[in-house]
Amino acid sequence: MDNKFSWMQTIGAIFVVILSFFILIYFVAPIFDAVMTVYWKFFGDPRFPADDPGFVTLLFRGLLTSGASTYIAFKLAFKFFENFHEKTVALIFAVTVLLWASVFIYAGVKVGDAIMPVVILIVGIIPPMYFAREVWNGEQI
């Protein structure tokens, strides 16, 4: 990216990244998870039930979903807007994700659940922050 950027494109990219991330996390991911469950019922190993996945399987699905949602969100911003300020978009996205995750971490601590803050930290914060760091460093995803 050259030194000329448009604030309107930056604001548009911020909205595209944040809205597409949350739409993918809350609407597309459950559909994908249901499709994977149906696929596993027909083609998976019958020793491992699809309806009752283990903790590691759920953690891996969460990492995959969170990482893929973040990747697609930033990819959409790079596709639709060419002159936006990447550091501003990455910073506002990172702050939004941290605020979103902090609500769940606080809820887990308030209820007394020990595993919820750890899972939110691993699944909800690490993959989005990795892609936000890549965009911050000027890497086009």
Order of alpha helices (4+ residues) and beta strands (2+ residues): alpha-alpha-alpha-alpha-alpha-alpha
